């Protein structure tokens, strides 16, 4: 005698299987970002670099240079141990800057433009660290890097450290709020500053 499958039982099994597939889909793991996001202070990515700086505290981020920053133009070098502040600015410049020497009376200030970065000196006090008003000081490479490695691509805001690279000098300058969308857009302050690659298998 042949066994016949009860139609009601069969229909119930199909519905249960469909629900199971939906449940599996909803529980797929959130993908993780594989690497940090470096934004060059160059004409092509100036708006992204400006967005990173704008997300720092409104008073700016002040940090001590662990080594001398060398470049071309002006005095040719910003001494090790100098205190530098970067903060948001209006106009096309990526940031405003101020540098204080070992003697706080010796300062220079101005704006940082893209190109790989160009410091344009608009004010000095004391010795001006060897710089004068009107000098341009170019440093290559120049970038801001956001520590996005390990960030979850779930559309939520996450605090991530920012590091600045000035020639051979790298140092942390603070943290900013970062959002990584499920599709991999890395957003800061509403601006997309990069696109993520994901950890293999996520």
Secondary structure, 3 states (H helix, E strand, C coil): CCCCCCHHHHHHHHHHHHHHHHHHHHCCCCCEECCCEEEECCHHHHHHHHHHHHCCCCCCEEEECCCCEECECCCCEECCCCEEEEECCCCCCCEEEEEECCCCCCEEEEEEECCCCEEEEEEEECCHHHCCCCCEEECCCEEEEECCCCCECCCCEEEEEEEEEECCEEEEEEEEEEEECCCCEEEECCEEEEECCECCCC
